[in-house]
Every structure is written in C-alpha cells, then in structure tokens.
C-alpha cells in the first residue's frame, strides 16, 4: 500500500478485507484473481478510485453503488465472474475509458450503456448477448469493441454513430450477413467476422474508407462480385 494503491491481486481472498474501507483516498484497488462472491455496497464510499479490478472472481452481482464511483476514469474490470446482469447505474460512469465485462453470463446490456461517453474500449466477449441496446450509439469516443462468443445476429442502427471505431470483433456469433449497421463507419480498420454463419458479404464493405483487414474465415461465404479485387487493390487484407 502506497497511500493511493491497494493491491490484493491473487490474495487468496474470499471476502474484501476490512482495511479497504479504511482508505477512502484510494485511487487504485486491485482485487483480481480471488474467490470473491460478494461486493459490499460500501464500494460506493471509495469515491476517488480511478481504477478498479474485480476480474477473475466468483461475483454473481455487483451493487448499484458502483455507479456512484464517478471518479472512475481509467479501468473497470469485471471480467471472468458469474454476472448475469449489470446495474443500470453504471451509465453514470461517463469518464470511464475501459470497461471489461467479458466471460460472464450476461444476456443483455442496459440502455444506459450509451451514457458512458468516455469509453474508448468495451469488452463484452463470451457472454450470452443476443442483442445490443440502441443506446450504444452514444459511445461516440469508442475505438475498440470486442463481442466474440455471443449470440448476435444483428447490430442496432445506432452503430452507425460510432464514428471513432477502429476495431470490431464479432467472431463466433450467428451473423448471416455482414451487418448493415457498420456501413459508412469512417475509421474502421479491422473487422473480424470469423466463425459466424455468413453467406454473403455485400459490396458496401468496399465503401469503408479505412478498412485494412477483413477476417471471414470459418464461414461458407460468397463475396459480392469484384469486392475481393477492390479491397485487395487498395491494400486491405481479406482472410477467408
């Protein structure tokens, strides 16, 4: 403990230590790789946190007080737990840059997700999502989105508002066609559609002006006439 950082990574813990609550000035709290099954609502008292790591635990829920930590501006790790839902209050974390909720049991994300306007990277891979909220278009600073291993077949139309997106991973979902909502994204560089149910990739994909890599492996896919040549001609790598 150096006054602002408390590190209990791999601490063989099954409960949050009481000492945590005696340090309201904490800026970084690391509780990853333990056996935590419960997080006290007292987490809401640590209002100076900018980084909170709760990854690789046994949490089935997190308290709504988590949304009161509006100082969280860097990282929030909730991955590899047993979460079935996230509190609606997380939408108040509008300064947070990085959110990882992957490897859980989430079936939906709240519409308030779109209020987290500071997000630069969102990871929600390996959950049970079959849809994304329309509000996701509010994430206008988002650069990377990782959604591998869900049950997605469509993307909301508001996806088109994500003008800063550089990388989208949609691997191992159930898309039958490259989602129309990606059309026109001005900065998209890498699009991963491996392991879906793709039958076709439409010609508009060539309209993505910054596309550098399109991964279509492990699909039985037909490309629009001339698409492959057009993409390859401008230096875009197409894997199929």
Buried (B, 14 or more C-beta within 10 A) or exposed (E): EEEBEBBBEEBEBEEBEEEBBEBEEBBBBBBBBBEBBBBEEEBBBBEBBBBBBBBBBEBBBBBBBBBBBEBBBBBBBBBBBEBBBBBEBBBBBBBBBBBBBBBBEBBBBBBBBBBBBBBBBBBBBBBEBBBBBEBBBBBBBBBBBBBBBBEBBBBBEBBBBBBBBBBBBBBBBBBBBBBBBBBEBEBBBBBBBBBBEBEBBBEBBBEBEEBBBBBBEBBEBEBBEEBBEBBEEEEBEBEB
